[in-house]
Amino acid sequence: MSIDIHPSAFVDSKAQIADGVKIGPLCVVGPDVKLAKNVRLISQVNIAGNTEIGADCTFYPFVSLGHPPQDFKHKGGPVSLKIGARTTLRELVNIHPGTDAGRPQTIIGDDCYFMVGTHVAHEGKVGNKVVLSNGTQVGGCVTIDDEVVIGGLCAVHQYTRIGRNAFIGGMTTVVKDVIPFGISVGNRQQLTGLNMVGLKRSGFAHEEIHEIRSAYKLIFASEGNFQDRLRQAADKYADNQQVAKMIEFIKTQDKRPICLPDGAGL
C-alpha cells in the first residue's frame, strides 16, 4: 500500500500519515494530525490541531476539524479531537476539540455518519453508530450515546445528554436530557414514546423490548410520584440491563432536566 497525496494539497511534514491514506486536491493537514490507514480526504478538507482520525474514515469537501473551540473560557492550552474508525463526514461538517477550561478532548466514536452542515462543539462526546442529519448543531459539553439518530436541522443545547438508541425528530430543539430508547420531537421538545424502530434494528429481543416498554409506561405514568415510580421500576425490572440503564440515566441527571411526555405526573 502507499500514500496518495494530490500535488495541490498541503500536508505538514510532521503529520503522521498511515499506509493507504488518500488526500485529495486543496486539502490542508497540520503538523499534529494523525491519519490512520485508508483515510480518504476527498478534497478541500482542513484538519488542524492535535487531531487523531481512525482507520477507513471518509471526509468530504469543506470538512473542518480541530480548530480552536468557540468558547471564550478557552485560553489556548493543549486540547485534542479524536474520531473513531469508519466514520463518514459529509460536506461542511465542523467539529471542535475540547477546552483547557473543562474537558480537553472531544471524542467521536466509530461508524458515525454526520450529514451536510453538521457541527459538534467543544468537549462533545459522541458514541458509536450515531447519525446526525443535515444541519444539526450540537452545543458544547453534549453527550450522545451509541446508535442515536438526530433528524435534520436540530439544535442540541449545551450540557444535554441523549441516551443510547434515542431518536430526535427533525427541527427539534433539544433542551432536556432524552432517555435511552426514547423518541423526542418538537420545539420545545417532548418525549413522545420509545424508539421501537431503532430497538428492532439494533437487534434487541422481543421480550427485552416488551420489558423496556412496560418500564417506560410505569416510569412516565400520569398518576403518583415520579421518584416512587422510578423505584418501583428499578425493583420490578432489576434483571433487565437496558431498563437499568434507563433508570440510571434518569438518576444521574445533572446539568439539564429530563425530557418528559406531555402530562407525565411528577
N, C-alpha and C positions, 0 to 999 in steps of 0.2 A: 504494500500500500504506500501511497505517497500523499503529500500535502499539495493542494491545488489553490494557489493564490492569484487572483486576477492582477494584471500589471497596474491597474488604476487603484487598487486597494492599498491602504497604509496599515501595516502590521508592525508594531514595535518589535524590535529585535529581542527584547526581554520577555515578550509574551510566550506562554507555554502552549504550543500547538501540537496536538497528538496526530498520529497517522490517520489518514482518511479524511481530514478536515478539508472542506471546500469553502473558500472565501471569495465571494463574487465582487463585481465592479463597485468601486467607490465605498467599500466598507472601511471602517476605522476600528482598530483593535489596540487598546492601550497596553502599557508595559506590565501591569499586574493582572492581566486577564489569563485565565486558563481555559482552554477549549479541549474537551475530551474527544475520543475517537468518533469520527464520522459526523461531526457537527457540520451543518450546512448554513452558511450565511448567504442568502440569495443575492442581495445587492443592497447597498446604501444602509447597512446595519452599523450602528455605532455602539461599541462596548467599551466602557471606561471603568476606572476604579479597581478595587480588589474583587473581581467578579469571576466566579467559577461556573462553568457550563458543563452539564453531564453529557454522556455519550448519546449520539443519534438524535440530537435536537435539531430542529429546523426553524430558522428565523427569517421572516420575510422583510421586504423593503421598509425602511424608516423605523425599525425597531431601535429603541434607545434604552440602554441598560447601564446601571452602575454609577450614574452621575450623582452629584451631591443631593441629599434629600431636601424636600421643600418644608423644612422645619426650622423656625428661627432659633430654636434652642441648640441646634447643631452648630458646633464651633470649629468644625473642620478636622476632628480627630479621626483615628482609623476606624473604618466601617467596611462592611462587605455585603455581597449579594451572592447567593448560591442557588442555582437552578438545577433540578434533577434531570435524569435521563429521559429521552424520548418525548420531550416537551416541545410543543409547536407554538410559536408566537407569530400571529399574523400581522399585517401591516399596521404601523403606527402604535404598536404596543410600547408602553413605557413603564419600567419598574425601577424603583429607587432602593438603595441599600438601607441599612439601619442608621441609627444616630449615636453620637457619643454622649447624648443625654439620657439614653434609655437602652434598648436592646441594640447592640452594634451590628446585627445581621438581619437581613431579610432572607427568607427561605421559601423557595417554590419547589414542590415535590416532583415526583416522576409522572410521566404520561399525562401532563396537563395540556389543555388546549385553550389558548387565550385568543379570542377573535379580534377583529379590527378595532383599533382605537381604545383598547382597554388599558387601565392604569392600576398598578398596585403601589401604594405609598410606602414610606419608611416603616421599618420594623414589622412588616407583614409576615405572617406565617401561613402558608397555603399548603394543604396536603396533596395527596396523590390523586390523579384522575379527576381533577377539578376542571370544569368548563366555565369560562367567563365569556358571555356573549357580547356582541358588538356594543361598544361604547360604555361598558361597565366601569365605574370609578370606585375603587376600593381605598378608603381612607387609611391613615396611619394606625399602626398597632392592632390591626384586624387579624383575627384568627379564623381561617376557613379549613374545616376538617376534610377528610377524604371523600371523594365522589360527590361533591356538591356541584349542582348546576345552577348558574345565575343567569337569568334572562337578560335580554338586551336593554341598554340604557338605564340600568340600575345604579343607585348610589348607596354605598355602604358606609355608614358613619364610623368615625374612628373609635377604636377600642371594642367594636362589636365582635361577637363570636357567632359563627354559623356552624352548627353541628353536622356530623357526617351524614351523607345521603340526603341532605335537605335540598329542596328546590325553591328558588326565588323567582317569582313571576316577573315578566318584563315590566320595566319602568317602575319597579318598587323602590321606595325609599326605605332602606333598612336602618332603623334607629334603635332596634331592640334585638337582643340575642334570640336566635332561632334554634329551637331544639333539634337534636339529631332526628332525621327521618321526616321532619315537618315540611309543609308547604306554606310559604308566606307570600302574600300579594298585597298590593295596594299602596296608597300614599295618603296618610301614613299607614304602615303595614299592619296586617292582622295575620294570625295563624289560622289557616283555613282547613287543616287536616294533615294527613300523613302523605308522604311522597311514595305512594304504592307502586307506581311505575318504576321508580328508582330502586326500591327494595327488591322487586322481582328481577330487574336487570342485574342486580348485584348478587343474585343467587341465594337470597335468604329463603329458608324453608317455609312452607305454607304455615306450619304450626307456629314458627317463630314470628312470622308476620301477624298471625292472629293474636298472639300474646302482646305484641307491641301495640296493636290497635286497641285491645282491651285496656291496657295500661294507660294509653292516651286518653281514652274515654273517662277513666276513673280520675286521672290527674286533673283534667280540664273540665270536669263536670260543673254544672251551674249551682249545685247545692253544696252546703257545708263549707268548711275551712280548707284553704289551699294546702297549708302545711300538713294538716291531718290527712288529706287525700294523698299527699306525696308519701307520707309514712305508710299508709295503707298499701299503696302500690309497691313500695320497697319490700314490704313483708310478703305480699301476695305473689310477687314475681321475682323472688330472691334468687331463683335459679336461672333466670334469663339474663344473659350478659348484656344484650342490647338494651333491654329496659333499664338495667343498672346504669348503663352509660347515659341514657336519657336523664335519669334521676340525678346522677352525679353532676351532669352538665347544669341542671337547674340549681342544684345546691351550691355550686361554685360560682354563681352569679356575682359579678364584681363591678365592672365599670358601667354596664348597660343593663336596663331591665329586660326581663324575659318577654318575648312576644307571646301574646295570649289570643285565644279565639274570642270573637265578639260574644259577650255575655258570660264568659267564664267566671265563676264565683271565686273570690279570694278570701 
